[in-house]
Amino acid sequence: MSEPANINYMVIRNWSSKGARLLNNFPALVVLGARQVGKSTFARQLGADWLYLDLENPLDAERILNNPELFFMDHPRHVILDEVQAHPEIFKILRGVIDKDRSQRGRFIITGSASFELIAQVSESLAGRVAIMEMHPLAQNELKEKPRAAFFDIFENPLSEVAGERLLSLKSGLDNSGSFKSREAMLWGGYPEPALRRDSEFRIDWYENYFLTYIQRDILALFPKLDLIKYRRVIQMLSHLSHSIINRSEIARSIEASEKSVRDYLEIIEGTYFWRSLPAFQTAKIKTTVKMPKGHFRDTGLCCFLQNLHSASELETYPRLGNLFEGFVVEEIIRGVEASRARRLQYSHFRTKAGGEIDLILEGSFGMLPIEVKYGSNTPRTELRAMQNLMEIHGLPLGLVINHSPRPSRITEKIFQIPASCLFF
C-alpha cells in the first residue's frame, strides 16, 4: 500500500453556514450521523478553540460525570461533547445547565452516532433547547473542495416555471476530459478517509475494518442479544436491493427469520445511518399505488464494498448499475437540499401497481418536486407518464429527470432533463 499523501481532511462542509446559524439561535447544536462521516471535524471547525471532550474516552467522560455541577460551573459554554451516545445520561445534566440561563446561545455542540436513544433523550430532555443536524458522508462538491452547485438555489424559494428556466442555464460540471466519472464517484463513496485518499488497497482495508467495527462493537454494544449472523445477512441482502422496493416478508423467508425480526433489523440499519428508507407517496387522488417503502445505502462506496465491486470497470458491467446510480443521485440531492435554507423536508417515492414510478418525491417549504433518475444520456417523454400524471393531478409547476445528458434541456413544457454533474459542481 502506498504511503498516504498530505491529505486535508478538514473539508469545508456545505453545512457550515447552516450550522453557524443554528448555533447562533440555540443554546446547543446536536450533530447526528454515522461514524467516520466527519462529525467531529465539523464540530471542531464550528467551535474553533472550544473545549473538546470525547465521551468514548474514559478520562474525558470522568471529567464531566464525576462532578457535573462543578464541571459546568467552570465550563458553562463553548464545549464540544463528542460521541455522546456513550453516555446518554448527560442530556439530563445539560437540561439543568441550559435552563439556568436560556438566553445564552451557542454554548454546546454535541455529536452522536446512533439515533435511537439519542433522539429519545433529546426529545425527552432537551426539546426546544437544541437544534438538530444530520451529517452525511461528503457530497461530491465537498470532495472536490468546490462550492455547492447552483442547482440547489431553486430550493430557496417556492418552485415555479421560472425555476425551470433557470435550470436551463446551468453549466455541466465536467472534468478536463469532458465527462463526469459517475462510476468512480459511486465506487469511492463519501466517507472522508477512503474518498480523499484515493488508494484502492486502502479503500478495501478501510471499509472492511469499518464494517467489522460497526458489527462487532457498535451493534453488539447497542443490542447485545441481537443475532449478528442474521443481521449481517440482512445488510448483505440490502446491498443487492439498494434503491428497490423492500419486501420484508421476502427478506424474512430468505434468512429464515420472522418478519418482525427483519423489521427490527431494518430499523437498526436505518437508525445507525447506513440505510435510508423512502416511504411510498400517498395521495387520495390516485388509488392504485404501491405502499411498500423503497430504500438505498446512504453511501454507495460501502454498498460497492459489500458487493465486492472494487473498480470502475467492474461497475460498468454490474447488472444493477442503474439502481446504484439512482440511490447515489437521490442521496446527493438530499444532502444538497438539507444544507440549503429549505424547511419541512420530506422524501418519498411513487409507484403505481401498473408499474409507473418516480424515484423521488421531494417536499418542503419550496413545494413539491417529482424527480426521476436515469443512467442513460437521454430520456424520452414516453417513459415519464407517471410523472406527467402526478404533475397534472397536483398542479405542479416543475418535474425533473436527472441523467447523463450533455446539457440541460426541456423534455416537455414543464419537465426538464438535467445532467447529473449539474448537481455536484
Wavefront OBJ file of the C-alpha trace (Angstrom):
o trace
v 0.000 0.000 0.000
v 1.319 3.417 -0.903
v 2.136 5.905 1.784
v -0.611 8.492 2.325
v -0.065 11.868 0.739
v -0.610 15.083 2.632
v -4.390 14.928 2.637
v -6.558 17.705 4.002
v -9.380 16.063 5.945
v -10.598 19.482 7.183
v -13.011 19.864 4.278
v -15.348 22.837 4.428
v -18.824 21.333 4.555
v -21.963 22.602 2.834
v -23.443 22.608 6.329
v -21.080 25.253 7.725
v -23.279 28.332 7.319
v -26.403 26.453 8.450
v -24.590 25.074 11.491
v -23.335 28.541 12.454
v -26.846 29.970 12.074
v -28.431 27.287 14.237
v -25.731 27.620 16.884
v -26.362 31.354 16.945
v -30.067 30.748 17.620
v -29.988 27.852 20.101
v -28.074 27.055 23.298
v -26.843 23.772 21.784
v -26.448 22.060 18.439
v -26.761 18.274 18.133
v -24.966 16.748 15.122
v -26.002 13.155 14.343
v -24.691 10.748 11.734
v -22.793 7.534 11.029
v -19.298 7.045 12.375
v -16.462 8.499 10.319
v -18.598 10.884 8.237
v -16.794 13.916 9.681
v -18.964 14.955 12.654
v -16.018 15.577 14.981
v -14.112 17.542 12.352
v -17.196 19.612 11.578
v -17.816 20.312 15.276
v -14.213 21.414 15.791
v -14.411 23.686 12.752
v -17.644 25.206 14.007
v -16.390 25.509 17.574
v -12.819 26.551 16.906
v -10.840 26.918 20.162
v -13.680 25.342 22.174
v -13.007 22.707 24.824
v -13.252 19.308 23.108
v -14.188 16.136 25.019
v -14.549 12.669 23.536
v -17.067 10.834 25.718
v -15.860 7.444 24.461
v -12.573 8.300 26.169
v -12.965 7.261 29.845
v -10.806 10.141 31.075
v -12.872 12.744 29.226
v -16.125 11.149 30.388
v -14.991 11.063 34.022
v -14.018 14.712 33.811
v -17.710 15.556 33.420
v -19.566 12.738 35.149
v -17.557 12.673 38.400
v -18.803 16.129 39.294
v -21.040 17.576 36.548
v -22.122 20.585 38.611
v -18.542 21.684 39.172
v -17.519 20.946 35.578
v -20.269 23.073 34.043
v -19.695 25.785 36.609
v -16.129 26.015 35.297
v -17.172 25.465 31.654
v -20.644 26.953 31.169
v -20.212 27.410 27.406
v -18.043 26.653 24.367
v -17.797 22.898 24.995
v -17.868 20.149 22.337
v -19.199 16.815 23.605
v -18.259 14.174 21.016
v -19.862 10.708 20.670
v -22.367 11.386 23.406
v -24.224 8.097 22.751
v -21.639 6.539 25.076
v -23.207 8.439 27.991
v -26.785 9.488 27.114
v -27.422 10.407 30.758
v -25.562 13.628 30.079
v -28.656 15.031 28.359
v -30.470 15.327 31.684
v -27.454 17.130 33.106
v -27.383 19.526 30.172
v -31.051 20.320 30.581
v -30.409 21.805 34.009
v -27.288 23.624 32.836
v -29.091 25.218 29.880
v -32.202 26.109 31.887
v -30.168 28.170 34.330
v -29.770 30.717 31.531
v -31.946 30.016 28.486
v -30.993 33.345 26.931
v -27.403 32.210 26.224
v -26.902 30.870 22.712
v -24.095 28.881 21.164
v -22.973 27.092 24.311
v -22.570 23.429 23.347
v -22.006 21.252 20.282
v -22.983 17.604 20.782
v -22.310 14.752 18.354
v -23.645 11.212 18.281
v -23.505 8.152 16.050
v -26.688 6.215 16.806
v -30.066 7.852 16.668
v -32.207 5.567 18.844
v -31.591 6.660 22.423
v -30.106 9.964 21.339
v -33.317 11.094 19.671
v -35.342 9.818 22.620
v -33.109 11.676 25.085
v -33.181 14.880 23.038
v -36.972 14.715 22.780
v -37.365 13.979 26.477
v -34.709 16.243 27.968
v -33.757 18.972 25.512
v -36.816 19.678 23.394
v -36.840 23.342 22.418
v -33.317 23.818 23.745
v -31.321 22.350 20.864
v -31.165 22.353 17.091
v -30.518 19.031 15.337
v -28.484 18.436 12.191
v -27.937 15.114 10.442
v -24.442 14.828 8.969
v -23.914 12.800 5.789
v -20.814 11.443 4.058
v -19.110 14.052 1.882
v -21.016 15.378 -1.112
v -19.217 15.445 -4.450
v -18.598 19.200 -4.385
v -17.116 18.892 -0.882
v -14.730 16.190 -2.065
v -13.594 18.490 -4.875
v -13.469 21.489 -2.492
v -15.909 23.399 -4.684
v -18.954 25.496 -3.684
v -22.353 23.840 -3.536
v -23.849 23.571 -7.040
v -26.073 26.402 -8.285
v -28.747 23.741 -8.915
v -29.734 23.871 -5.232
v -30.574 27.574 -5.381
v -34.031 26.666 -6.721
v -34.983 25.317 -3.283
v -34.509 28.668 -1.559
v -37.932 29.894 -2.819
v -41.267 28.379 -3.879
v -40.915 26.440 -7.116
v -42.354 27.933 -10.287
v -41.926 27.824 -14.054
v -39.172 30.409 -13.585
v -37.088 27.818 -11.693
v -37.221 25.569 -14.751
v -35.959 28.352 -16.982
v -33.086 28.951 -14.557
v -32.151 25.271 -14.722
v -31.648 25.555 -18.478
v -28.782 27.967 -17.855
v -26.858 25.596 -15.553
v -23.346 24.684 -16.589
v -22.497 20.998 -16.634
v -19.744 20.320 -14.101
v -17.480 18.274 -16.338
v -13.841 17.407 -15.755
v -10.999 18.219 -18.168
v -11.749 15.151 -20.272
v -15.306 16.376 -20.861
v -17.103 13.826 -18.688
v -18.199 13.353 -15.100
v -16.909 9.986 -13.932
v -20.008 8.816 -12.096
v -18.885 5.185 -11.749
v -15.692 6.252 -9.972
v -17.673 8.614 -7.744
v -20.033 5.820 -6.731
v -17.161 3.423 -6.094
v -15.250 5.766 -3.754
v -18.325 6.996 -1.876
v -18.219 9.884 0.557
v -16.537 8.689 3.756
v -13.667 11.195 4.061
v -10.706 8.860 4.608
v -11.042 6.494 1.631
v -12.667 9.062 -0.673
v -9.981 11.708 -0.142
v -7.002 9.357 -0.001
v -7.856 7.560 -3.267
v -5.777 4.463 -2.626
v -7.553 1.346 -3.922
v -5.977 -1.097 -1.472
v -6.542 1.254 1.453
v -10.190 1.664 0.377
v -10.796 -2.085 0.700
v -8.951 -2.315 4.028
v -10.778 0.736 5.386
v -14.279 -0.465 4.507
v -13.539 -3.966 5.788
v -12.393 -2.671 9.172
v -15.137 -0.070 9.313
v -17.830 -2.675 8.722
v -16.334 -5.150 11.186
v -16.108 -2.440 13.847
v -19.719 -1.463 13.198
v -20.938 -5.063 13.601
v -18.666 -6.234 16.404
v -18.514 -3.091 18.524
v -21.342 -0.649 17.884
v -24.209 -3.045 17.189
v -23.110 -5.545 19.824
v -22.908 -2.743 22.402
v -26.333 -1.342 21.480
v -28.089 -4.701 21.057
v -26.168 -7.449 22.912
v -28.883 -10.067 22.275
v -29.109 -9.442 18.532
v -28.481 -12.374 16.186
v -25.432 -10.859 14.479
v -25.229 -13.576 11.814
v -28.764 -12.906 10.568
v -28.297 -9.166 10.973
v -25.205 -9.268 8.786
v -27.061 -11.354 6.200
v -29.807 -8.707 6.050
v -27.223 -5.983 5.413
v -25.658 -8.109 2.682
v -29.077 -8.648 1.087
v -29.839 -4.938 1.211
v -26.646 -4.212 -0.721
v -28.225 -6.248 -3.569
v -31.553 -4.428 -3.176
v -30.330 -0.833 -2.862
v -32.851 1.564 -4.405
v -35.501 -1.119 -4.762
v -38.901 -1.779 -3.224
v -38.251 -3.523 0.096
v -40.444 -6.533 0.805
v -39.830 -7.541 4.422
v -41.609 -10.893 4.102
v -39.336 -11.951 1.212
v -36.226 -10.998 3.194
v -37.576 -12.896 6.202
v -38.032 -16.066 4.134
v -34.528 -15.737 2.690
v -32.802 -15.567 6.083
v -35.298 -17.879 7.863
v -36.403 -15.237 10.351
v -39.695 -13.682 11.356
v -40.957 -10.595 9.560
v -40.879 -8.774 12.907
v -37.169 -9.568 13.266
v -36.492 -8.231 9.776
v -38.449 -5.068 10.593
v -36.306 -4.629 13.703
v -33.109 -5.209 11.702
v -34.158 -2.627 9.123
v -34.909 -0.086 11.847
v -31.449 -0.650 13.346
v -29.692 -0.338 9.986
v -31.577 2.872 9.254
v -31.146 4.172 12.791
v -27.374 3.815 12.571
v -27.368 5.844 9.320
v -26.331 3.079 6.921
v -29.667 2.922 5.114
v -32.309 5.421 4.025
v -35.906 4.280 3.702
v -38.187 6.246 1.382
v -41.858 5.712 2.265
v -44.412 5.406 -0.515
v -46.014 8.712 -1.525
v -49.699 8.579 -0.657
v -52.333 10.605 -2.460
v -56.107 10.250 -2.308
v -56.234 11.271 -5.970
v -54.508 8.075 -7.162
v -55.826 4.818 -5.670
v -53.637 2.200 -7.355
v -50.296 2.918 -5.697
v -47.749 0.522 -4.189
v -47.469 1.189 -0.462
v -44.169 -0.576 0.316
v -41.083 1.572 1.022
v -38.063 1.887 -1.196
v -34.550 2.196 0.224
v -30.883 2.623 -0.540
v -27.483 2.634 1.124
v -26.591 6.178 2.054
v -23.028 5.643 0.871
v -22.506 3.921 -2.474
v -18.871 3.204 -1.596
v -19.985 0.968 1.263
v -22.625 -0.658 -0.946
v -19.980 -1.392 -3.612
v -17.665 -2.872 -0.988
v -20.405 -5.211 0.256
v -20.975 -6.278 -3.365
v -17.231 -6.932 -3.890
v -17.073 -4.219 -6.530
v -13.594 -2.703 -6.457
v -13.089 -0.927 -9.799
v -14.991 1.341 -12.172
v -14.640 -1.305 -14.902
v -16.428 -3.848 -12.677
v -19.227 -1.345 -12.197
v -19.559 -0.938 -15.960
v -20.887 -4.497 -16.261
v -22.712 -4.547 -12.904
v -26.343 -5.573 -13.664
v -27.797 -3.184 -11.061
v -25.730 -0.166 -12.079
v -28.881 1.858 -12.808
v -30.251 1.215 -9.307
v -26.920 2.118 -7.733
v -26.842 5.364 -9.726
v -30.402 6.187 -8.662
v -29.520 5.841 -4.971
v -26.327 7.848 -5.494
v -28.167 10.755 -7.141
v -31.080 10.719 -4.684
v -28.672 10.866 -1.747
v -26.678 13.714 -3.337
v -29.914 15.663 -3.825
v -30.932 15.114 -0.214
v -27.501 16.226 1.024
v -27.656 19.408 -1.019
v -31.246 20.300 -0.121
v -30.687 19.710 3.607
v -27.742 22.110 3.508
v -29.977 24.814 1.977
v -32.466 27.084 3.748
v -35.366 24.809 2.765
v -37.506 23.606 5.671
v -40.108 20.919 6.455
v -38.356 18.420 4.190
v -40.000 15.110 3.345
v -38.819 12.378 0.982
v -40.834 9.592 -0.619
v -41.088 7.506 -3.781
v -44.060 6.847 -6.025
v -45.065 3.676 -7.824
v -48.364 2.529 -9.288
v -49.469 -1.075 -9.483
v -49.270 -0.727 -13.277
v -45.514 -0.107 -12.999
v -45.323 3.675 -13.327
v -42.785 5.143 -10.937
v -40.999 8.267 -9.743
v -37.733 7.753 -7.874
v -38.044 10.719 -5.503
v -40.870 12.995 -4.429
v -39.212 15.925 -2.679
v -41.443 18.116 -0.485
v -40.621 21.160 1.623
v -41.070 24.881 2.010
v -40.431 25.194 -1.744
v -43.394 22.969 -2.628
v -43.356 19.524 -4.239
v -40.881 18.318 -6.873
v -41.007 14.897 -8.597
v -37.581 13.633 -9.695
v -36.789 10.638 -11.902
v -33.209 9.338 -12.187
v -31.951 7.546 -15.307
v -28.454 6.268 -16.032
v -28.752 6.913 -19.780
v -27.992 10.119 -21.663
v -31.477 10.828 -22.987
v -34.916 10.129 -21.534
v -37.940 10.072 -23.883
v -41.205 11.548 -22.676
v -42.927 8.173 -23.137
v -41.068 6.971 -20.020
v -42.461 9.820 -17.925
v -46.204 9.167 -17.983
v -46.332 8.627 -14.206
v -44.613 11.964 -13.621
v -46.833 13.785 -16.103
v -49.942 12.307 -14.497
v -48.861 13.223 -10.963
v -47.909 16.760 -12.019
v -51.262 17.279 -13.706
v -53.286 15.935 -10.769
v -51.410 18.055 -8.201
v -50.873 21.120 -10.390
v -47.086 21.006 -10.061
v -45.044 23.618 -11.950
v -41.915 21.538 -12.418
v -40.609 17.996 -12.830
v -37.006 16.840 -13.235
v -35.124 13.986 -14.865
v -31.511 13.562 -13.739
v -29.359 11.580 -16.164
v -26.108 11.677 -18.155
v -27.347 14.137 -20.777
v -24.660 16.547 -22.040
v -26.576 19.720 -21.125
v -29.864 20.849 -19.521
v -32.838 20.658 -21.861
v -36.617 20.572 -21.870
v -38.418 17.240 -22.371
v -41.928 18.677 -22.093
v -43.137 22.149 -21.265
v -42.690 21.517 -17.516
v -40.280 18.558 -17.315
v -36.579 19.288 -17.590
v -33.635 16.970 -18.219
v -30.571 17.864 -16.126
v -27.067 16.332 -16.320
v -26.139 14.643 -13.036
v -22.929 16.660 -12.971
v -25.003 19.855 -12.515
v -25.871 18.576 -9.030
v -22.277 18.112 -7.993
v -20.256 21.149 -9.101
l 1 2 3 4 5 6 7 8 9 10 11 12 13 14 15 16 17 18 19 20 21 22 23 24 25 26 27 28 29 30 31 32 33 34 35 36 37 38 39 40 41 42 43 44 45 46 47 48 49 50 51 52 53 54 55 56 57 58 59 60 61 62 63 64 65 66 67 68 69 70 71 72 73 74 75 76 77 78 79 80 81 82 83 84 85 86 87 88 89 90 91 92 93 94 95 96 97 98 99 100 101 102 103 104 105 106 107 108 109 110 111 112 113 114 115 116 117 118 119 120 121 122 123 124 125 126 127 128 129 130 131 132 133 134 135 136 137 138 139 140 141 142 143 144 145 146 147 148 149 150 151 152 153 154 155 156 157 158 159 160 161 162 163 164 165 166 167 168 169 170 171 172 173 174 175 176 177 178 179 180 181 182 183 184 185 186 187 188 189 190 191 192 193 194 195 196 197 198 199 200 201 202 203 204 205 206 207 208 209 210 211 212 213 214 215 216 217 218 219 220 221 222 223 224 225 226 227 228 229 230 231 232 233 234 235 236 237 238 239 240 241 242 243 244 245 246 247 248 249 250 251 252 253 254 255 256 257 258 259 260 261 262 263 264 265 266 267 268 269 270 271 272 273 274 275 276 277 278 279 280 281 282 283 284 285 286 287 288 289 290 291 292 293 294 295 296 297 298 299 300 301 302 303 304 305 306 307 308 309 310 311 312 313 314 315 316 317 318 319 320 321 322 323 324 325 326 327 328 329 330 331 332 333 334 335 336 337 338 339 340 341 342 343 344 345 346 347 348 349 350 351 352 353 354 355 356 357 358 359 360 361 362 363 364 365 366 367 368 369 370 371 372 373 374 375 376 377 378 379 380 381 382 383 384 385 386 387 388 389 390 391 392 393 394 395 396 397 398 399 400 401 402 403 404 405 406 407 408 409 410 411 412 413 414 415 416 417 418 419 420 421 422 423 424 425
